[in-house]
């Protein structure tokens, strides 16, 4: 009986973590959809400091 209860508790905890991770992804998706137009409109026109790398560097750096 205790083994079955422990297995149920572990599965319940696993599903709880999965649900919270999914909630975080959904919130991130909604935020990105709401901000995508604003970022494309104002970010390119910001006055960036001289050490700011060019845009092509970011995908290369994140891929490493």
BALOBA-1460 file (C-alpha; in Angstrom, 3 decimals):
// residues 64
<rec num="1" residu="x" x="0.000" y="0.000" z="0.000"/>
<rec num="2" residu="x" x="2.779" y="2.443" z="0.851"/>
<rec num="3" residu="x" x="4.483" y="1.830" z="-2.474"/>
<rec num="4" residu="x" x="1.277" y="2.648" z="-4.349"/>
<rec num="5" residu="x" x="0.772" y="5.777" z="-2.232"/>
<rec num="6" residu="x" x="4.367" y="6.878" z="-2.857"/>
<rec num="7" residu="x" x="3.949" y="6.303" z="-6.600"/>
<rec num="8" residu="x" x="0.703" y="8.329" z="-6.583"/>
<rec num="9" residu="x" x="2.419" y="11.159" z="-4.691"/>
<rec num="10" residu="x" x="5.349" y="11.187" z="-7.127"/>
<rec num="11" residu="x" x="3.021" y="11.289" z="-10.146"/>
<rec num="12" residu="x" x="0.957" y="14.038" z="-8.537"/>
<rec num="13" residu="x" x="4.119" y="16.061" z="-7.942"/>
<rec num="14" residu="x" x="5.296" y="15.399" z="-11.517"/>
<rec num="15" residu="x" x="1.996" y="16.576" z="-13.013"/>
<rec num="16" residu="x" x="2.041" y="19.625" z="-10.758"/>
<rec num="17" residu="x" x="5.472" y="20.590" z="-12.092"/>
<rec num="18" residu="x" x="4.350" y="19.990" z="-15.683"/>
<rec num="19" residu="x" x="1.306" y="22.219" z="-15.184"/>
<rec num="20" residu="x" x="3.358" y="25.068" z="-13.693"/>
<rec num="21" residu="x" x="5.949" y="24.856" z="-16.471"/>
<rec num="22" residu="x" x="3.134" y="24.971" z="-19.039"/>
<rec num="23" residu="x" x="1.626" y="28.003" z="-17.277"/>
<rec num="24" residu="x" x="4.985" y="29.790" z="-17.453"/>
<rec num="25" residu="x" x="5.316" y="29.015" z="-21.167"/>
<rec num="26" residu="x" x="1.804" y="30.281" z="-21.871"/>
<rec num="27" residu="x" x="2.487" y="33.512" z="-19.983"/>
<rec num="28" residu="x" x="5.721" y="33.950" z="-21.943"/>
<rec num="29" residu="x" x="3.917" y="33.311" z="-25.219"/>
<rec num="30" residu="x" x="1.225" y="35.870" z="-24.422"/>
<rec num="31" residu="x" x="3.843" y="38.440" z="-23.382"/>
<rec num="32" residu="x" x="5.844" y="37.903" z="-26.566"/>
<rec num="33" residu="x" x="2.736" y="38.281" z="-28.712"/>
<rec num="34" residu="x" x="1.814" y="41.515" z="-26.964"/>
<rec num="35" residu="x" x="5.317" y="42.986" z="-27.251"/>
<rec num="36" residu="x" x="6.447" y="41.806" z="-30.691"/>
<rec num="37" residu="x" x="5.113" y="44.839" z="-32.541"/>
<rec num="38" residu="x" x="6.475" y="47.296" z="-29.994"/>
<rec num="39" residu="x" x="9.940" y="45.757" z="-30.072"/>
<rec num="40" residu="x" x="10.110" y="45.861" z="-33.855"/>
<rec num="41" residu="x" x="9.058" y="49.519" z="-33.824"/>
<rec num="42" residu="x" x="11.188" y="51.097" z="-31.097"/>
<rec num="43" residu="x" x="14.175" y="48.807" z="-30.434"/>
<rec num="44" residu="x" x="16.012" y="49.432" z="-33.729"/>
<rec num="45" residu="x" x="15.842" y="53.182" z="-33.096"/>
<rec num="46" residu="x" x="17.343" y="53.143" z="-29.608"/>
<rec num="47" residu="x" x="20.663" y="54.894" z="-29.184"/>
<rec num="48" residu="x" x="22.867" y="51.978" z="-28.229"/>
<rec num="49" residu="x" x="26.302" y="52.275" z="-26.664"/>
<rec num="50" residu="x" x="29.366" y="51.704" z="-28.809"/>
<rec num="51" residu="x" x="30.250" y="48.267" z="-27.308"/>
<rec num="52" residu="x" x="26.851" y="46.872" z="-28.380"/>
<rec num="53" residu="x" x="27.573" y="44.030" z="-30.811"/>
<rec num="54" residu="x" x="25.842" y="43.804" z="-34.187"/>
<rec num="55" residu="x" x="22.574" y="41.861" z="-34.413"/>
<rec num="56" residu="x" x="24.107" y="38.826" z="-36.152"/>
<rec num="57" residu="x" x="26.278" y="38.084" z="-33.083"/>
<rec num="58" residu="x" x="23.362" y="37.136" z="-30.828"/>
<rec num="59" residu="x" x="22.261" y="33.916" z="-32.590"/>
<rec num="60" residu="x" x="25.882" y="32.787" z="-32.793"/>
<rec num="61" residu="x" x="26.502" y="33.527" z="-29.092"/>
<rec num="62" residu="x" x="23.274" y="31.829" z="-27.980"/>
<rec num="63" residu="x" x="24.136" y="28.785" z="-30.072"/>
<rec num="64" residu="x" x="27.397" y="28.207" z="-28.214"/>
